[in-house]
Amino acid sequence: MLFRRFLRVAALAIPLWLTLAISTAPAAYADDFDTLSAGKLMAGVDANNKPYSYIDNGKMTGFDVELLRAIGAKLGLTVEFRSQDFSALLPAISNHQLDIAAGSISITKERLKMVDFSEGYLTGLLSVATLPGSPITSDKASVKGKRVGVIQGTIEDTYSASYIPGAEIVRFPNLNAGFLQLRSKYIDGFFIDKTLVDGLIGKYPDMHLSARLDISAVNLPAGFPMRKGNTKLKAAVDKAINELVADGTWMKLYTQFNPTYPKPTSLPPYEMAGGN
């Protein structure tokens, strides 16, 4: 009698245990999207890249960061961010240390040799930041023979010969390093994303910085780089981007992190122009 009662209790307990196991299981596993860890999306970012990726009150945030968090929520993945220099992001993905990276990373043919990219989700302007008295003007020819800083591995670095021909390029590992050399007048200008220039102008008004020379980069939209051949993750991220554009999340984040910029005339996905 006692044995039969034990069997009845065990029979009731097993379905309950199975129910709990199913209900508490992560929404996604490594096999679902070929991520490095079950239920996680390991993302690399340059934490000194405002408004795209930066630390505010101890928390990683920015347009790209919050967009990636929203993508992770769509996929049922927890996004974990790792901060490192911009130039180290793509090698870390290729070497299976990261699943993805964020921070206004433009899609180029050269980068596509190393990693795959999501659909383009952002386009913008590049600019040469200068101090008062700089010999660099709004005329592109004025950069010839001048020392112009770039962040290593960015499109400003890769395409400097065509964007600012004749300039003497000085490479820096991150925004802070280049900005310090601009402030000390070691370089005549700092060639970076225009939103980064605007951020520096707002942060250091007494320096009277200028976005002296603007250059369009609409032919090189930003995408999220992922490990080459990870078609599961790419398809899922692309789908999530389109859903976040359709439900208004993308525009909400864009206006939140770019409050002084006009709303874009077209919405993602953006395509890379041929020849780049």
C-alpha positions, 0 to 999 in steps of 0.5 A, spaced: 500 500 500 505 504 501 509 502 495 503 504 491 502 511 494 509 512 493 508 511 485 502 515 485 506 521 488 512 520 483 507 519 477 504 526 479 511 529 481 514 527 474 510 531 470 510 537 475 518 537 474 518 537 466 513 543 466 518 547 471 524 545 466 520 547 460 517 553 463 524 555 466 528 554 460 532 559 456 528 562 450 534 560 445 540 556 446 547 556 442 544 551 437 538 556 435 543 561 433 550 558 433 552 563 439 558 562 443 554 561 449 547 558 450 541 564 451 547 569 450 549 574 445 556 576 446 557 583 443 563 587 443 563 595 443 568 601 443 565 604 449 568 611 447 563 612 441 558 616 443 552 616 441 553 609 438 556 606 444 558 609 451 558 608 458 553 612 462 552 612 470 556 605 469 551 602 464 553 601 457 548 605 452 547 608 446 543 608 439 547 601 437 547 598 444 540 599 445 538 597 438 542 591 439 538 590 446 532 590 442 534 585 437 536 580 443 529 581 446 526 579 439 531 573 439 530 571 446 537 572 447 541 576 453 546 581 450 552 581 454 557 587 452 565 587 452 568 593 451 575 594 447 578 598 442 575 599 435 580 595 431 580 589 435 572 588 434 572 584 427 578 580 429 575 578 436 569 576 432 573 572 427 577 568 432 570 566 436 571 571 442 565 575 440 558 573 436 557 580 434 559 587 435 556 594 435 558 601 434 556 604 427 561 599 423 560 601 416 559 595 411 565 595 406 568 589 401 574 589 405 571 587 412 566 582 408 572 578 407 573 577 415 566 577 417 559 577 415 554 583 416 547 584 418 543 589 413 545 596 414 541 600 419 544 607 419 547 612 415 551 618 416 556 624 415 563 624 416 567 630 418 574 633 420 574 636 427 578 642 428 580 648 433 580 655 431 586 657 427 587 650 424 589 651 416 583 646 414 577 649 411 571 647 408 575 646 402 577 638 401 584 641 398 586 644 404 587 638 408 593 636 403 600 636 407 596 637 414 596 632 419 589 629 420 588 624 425 583 617 424 581 612 429 585 605 427 580 601 423 574 605 421 572 607 414 575 614 415 582 610 416 581 605 410 578 610 405 582 616 408 586 617 401 579 618 397 576 622 402 581 627 404 587 626 399 594 628 400 593 629 408 598 626 412 594 620 416 596 619 424 592 613 427 589 612 434 586 606 437 580 610 440 577 617 440 580 619 447 587 618 444 586 622 438 582 628 441 588 629 446 592 630 440 587 634 437 587 639 443 595 639 444 595 641 436 599 635 435 594 634 429 591 639 425 584 635 424 581 629 427 577 625 421 571 622 425 563 621 424 560 627 425 556 625 431 562 624 434 564 631 432 558 634 435 558 630 441 565 633 443 563 640 441 557 640 446 562 637 451 567 642 450 564 648 449 570 652 451 575 649 446 570 652 440 571 646 436 568 646 429 566 640 424 570 644 418 569 639 413 563 634 412 563 628 407 557 624 406 558 616 407 551 614 405 554 609 400 557 605 407 551 604 411 553 601 418 551 594 420 552 589 425 558 584 424 558 577 425 562 571 424 562 569 417 558 563 415 553 564 421 547 564 417 542 563 422 544 569 426 544 573 420 537 571 418 535 572 425 538 579 426 536 582 419 529 580 421 529 583 428 531 589 425 526 590 420 521 588 425 524 594 429 523 599 424 516 597 422 514 598 430 517 604 431 523 602 435 528 604 431 526 611 430 524 612 437 532 610 439 534 614 433 531 621 435 533 619 443 540 619 441 540 624 435 536 629 438 539 635 434 539 631 427 533 631 422 529 625 421 532 621 416 528 621 409 528 613 408 528 608 413 533 601 413 535 597 411 540 601 407 545 597 402 552 598 401 553 602 394 558 598 389 565 599 389 566 600 396 
